[in-house]
Amino acid sequence: MNKVYASADEAVADIPDNITLMSGGFGLCGNPENLITALHKKNVKGLTIISNNCGTTELGLGILLQNKQVKKMVASYVGENKEFERQFLSGELEVELNPQGTLAERIRAGGCGIGGFFTPTGAGTQVAEGKETRMIDGRLHVLETPLKADFAIVHAWKADTWGNLVFHKTARNFTPMMCMAAKVTIVEAEHIVQPGELDPDQVHIPSIFVHRIVQAQNLQKWIERRTVRKKAS
């Protein structure tokens, strides 16, 4: 039941080329920094990455993109990353854009065993091209299919050694459902405690969805754009 690994490198050691990977976080918030660095060092190739975005040009998942490790991105936001733009326009990178809520629901569907769902979001746009549509209550809906992954890498605020997880604020946006939608979930946690130390009512993901845990080290907690209020005169 003790799922703690000695290092991020050890936790990702068996990840092969050409797999589908989910990566938690929202922008640069809640990124699994240590696990991304370990994948960069391992130089695994041909990744299909499912994530809200691909970091920035220099940070987050952007370092994997720069290193030509990413074959396809399934995301909802592609700003803040000039290398993403360059690779997409040159045909080096395949991109599947999703409305943000649709992306979250597709991941949730993958984790819950739901075969698909109809949503009005994107109906009548390029998002709906090649997909089944249906009129529901007089409004056009488009069928969206679930997303699943071979591995998920996520950041948690707290974990116990069994794998029960607590996330912090915005870092919770996509991460819980990714834990459910992947065959193997790898977690880096800021705090690792013993079983029984977490309040059961505060656990966001139970241990059954978690397979490996590492202690987060030297976190930078990047910020895309720092905006501060001017001091009153």
Disulfide bonds with the S-S distance in Angstrom:
none
